[in-house]
Amino acid sequence: PLTEAGAELVAALDELGIIHDVSHLADEAADGLLEKTDRPLVASHSNSRRLMDGKDQRHLTDELAGEIGRRAGVIGLNLCTRFLTMQDRRATIEETVAHVEHFAEIMGHRRGVGLGSDMDGGFGADQLPAGISEPGDLALLSGGLAAAGWNEEEVSGFASGNWLSFLRKNL
């Protein structure tokens, strides 16, 4: 849970206008953060717990994802394949897009999801979704979103626009 020192830190960060990132918070700590601040939140590189095992606190609950959306925050999709599929193989683009679509559905709009990637997160290209081995391959995600019915503006929002809009508003 959020400790007394953690609660003091939340207040200090709020006073400085620093954005809270919930990507590595345990459920109890996230609950404590939500109680201590009403500011917008982000999950810089996270995935849907519901689409995974339903238990791993590394992934966002639907409730937390909904709260991020309610506060006009952004969830950045983590591209580590073991956070995208329970299968012992590289995630597909479709499985990857499913996490994005799930968050957008919970939020009720597509402005609260973006690329988080974590491609610098200490895992190799073999742990990225199939077909993605380097940043130039990220266009496959755009194609996957377009195939799922996202229009050009929404795809651009996922690629960078949603983050830029959020940061401009909150920094």
matplotlib code that plots the C-alpha trace (Angstrom):
import matplotlib.pyplot as plt

x = [0.0, 0.9, 3.0, 2.9, 6.1, 4.4, 1.4, 3.7, 5.5, 2.1, 1.3, 4.8, 4.5, 1.1, 2.4, 5.1, 2.7, 4.5, 2.4, 1.8, 2.6, 0.9, 2.7, 4.6, 2.3, 0.8, -3.0, -3.0, -0.5, -2.6, -5.7, -3.8, -2.7, -6.2, -7.3, -4.6, -4.9, -7.5, -5.0, -4.7, -2.7, -0.8, 0.3, 3.3, 3.8, 1.0, -1.4, -4.8, -4.9, -8.3, -6.7, -3.9, -4.2, -6.4, -4.0, -0.6, -0.5, 2.0, -1.1, -3.9, -7.3, -10.3, -11.2, -7.8, -7.9, -11.3, -10.1, -7.2, -9.7, -12.1, -9.2, -8.3, -5.0, -3.2, -2.3, 0.8, 0.8, 3.8, 5.1, 6.8, 5.2, 4.8, 2.5, 0.4, -0.4, -0.4, 0.9, 4.6, 5.3, 5.6, 2.3, 0.4, -0.4, -4.1, -3.4, -1.5, -4.3, -6.8, -5.2, -5.5, -9.1, -9.9, -8.6, -10.4, -13.7, -13.3, -12.5, -15.4, -13.0, -9.7, -8.0, -6.6, -4.4, -1.0, 2.2, 4.3, 6.4, 9.1, 11.4, 14.2, 13.1, 15.8, 14.4, 15.3, 13.5, 12.5, 10.2, 8.3, 5.1, 5.7, 6.9, 8.3, 12.0, 12.9, 11.1, 10.6, 8.3, 5.9, 3.8, 2.5, 0.5, -1.0, -2.1, -3.5, -5.5, -6.7, -7.8, -9.8, -11.7, -9.6, -9.5, -6.4, -6.8, -7.3, -4.2, -2.1, -3.4, -2.2, 1.2, 1.9, -0.9, -2.7, 0.5, 1.3, -2.1, -2.0, 1.5, 0.7, -2.4, -0.7, 2.9]
y = [0.0, 3.7, 4.5, 7.8, 8.8, 7.8, 10.0, 12.9, 12.3, 12.3, 15.7, 17.1, 15.8, 17.4, 20.7, 20.6, 19.5, 16.2, 13.6, 10.3, 7.1, 3.9, 1.4, -0.2, 0.3, -2.6, -2.5, -1.2, 1.6, 2.6, 2.7, 4.9, 7.2, 7.5, 8.5, 11.2, 12.9, 13.9, 14.8, 13.1, 9.9, 7.9, 4.3, 4.8, 1.2, -1.2, -3.8, -5.2, -7.6, -8.9, -10.1, -11.8, -14.1, -11.7, -11.8, -10.2, -6.8, -5.7, -5.3, -2.7, -3.7, -2.5, -0.3, 1.5, 1.9, 3.4, 5.8, 6.9, 7.6, 9.4, 11.7, 12.3, 10.3, 8.1, 4.4, 3.5, 0.0, -2.2, -4.3, -7.0, -10.1, -11.9, -8.9, -9.3, -13.1, -16.1, -18.2, -19.4, -17.5, -13.9, -12.0, -11.3, -7.8, -8.8, -9.7, -6.5, -4.4, -6.2, -4.6, -1.1, -1.7, -3.1, 0.1, 2.3, 0.5, 0.9, 4.6, 5.1, 6.8, 6.3, 9.5, 7.8, 5.1, 5.4, 3.7, 3.0, 0.3, -0.3, -1.3, 0.0, -2.2, -4.8, -7.4, -8.2, -8.0, -11.6, -10.5, -8.0, -8.8, -10.9, -8.7, -6.0, -6.0, -2.3, 1.0, 1.2, -1.9, -0.1, 0.8, -2.8, -1.5, 1.3, -1.2, -3.4, -0.5, 0.5, -3.1, -2.9, 0.1, 3.0, 6.0, 7.9, 10.5, 7.8, 5.8, 9.0, 9.7, 6.2, 6.7, 10.0, 12.5, 11.3, 11.6, 15.0, 16.3, 15.0, 16.4, 19.8, 20.1, 18.9, 20.2]
z = [0.0, -0.2, 2.9, 4.8, 3.0, -0.3, 0.5, 1.2, -2.1, -3.9, -2.4, -3.3, -6.9, -7.2, -5.9, -8.6, -11.3, -11.9, -13.7, -11.9, -13.8, -12.5, -14.7, -11.9, -8.9, -7.0, -6.7, -3.1, -4.0, -7.0, -4.8, -2.3, -5.2, -6.4, -2.9, -2.5, -5.9, -8.4, -11.1, -14.5, -14.5, -17.1, -17.4, -19.6, -20.6, -19.5, -20.8, -19.9, -16.9, -18.2, -21.5, -19.6, -16.6, -14.6, -11.7, -12.5, -10.9, -13.6, -15.8, -15.4, -14.1, -16.0, -13.1, -13.1, -16.9, -16.6, -14.0, -16.2, -18.9, -16.6, -15.6, -19.3, -19.0, -21.4, -21.3, -23.3, -24.7, -23.7, -26.6, -24.5, -26.0, -22.6, -21.6, -24.7, -24.9, -22.6, -25.5, -25.6, -28.8, -30.1, -29.8, -33.1, -34.2, -33.7, -30.0, -29.6, -31.1, -28.8, -25.7, -27.4, -28.3, -24.9, -23.2, -25.7, -25.1, -21.3, -21.7, -24.2, -26.7, -28.5, -27.2, -24.1, -25.6, -27.2, -27.9, -24.8, -26.4, -23.7, -26.6, -24.4, -21.5, -21.4, -23.7, -27.3, -30.6, -30.2, -27.4, -29.5, -31.5, -34.6, -37.4, -35.2, -34.7, -34.8, -34.6, -38.3, -38.0, -35.7, -38.8, -38.5, -35.5, -37.5, -40.1, -37.4, -35.9, -39.4, -40.0, -36.7, -38.0, -36.7, -38.9, -39.9, -37.1, -34.5, -35.7, -35.6, -32.1, -31.0, -32.7, -30.9, -31.0, -27.9, -25.8, -27.3, -26.6, -23.0, -22.4, -23.8, -21.6, -18.4, -18.5]

ax = plt.figure().add_subplot(projection="3d")
ax.plot(x, y, z, "-o")
ax.set_aspect("equal")
plt.show()
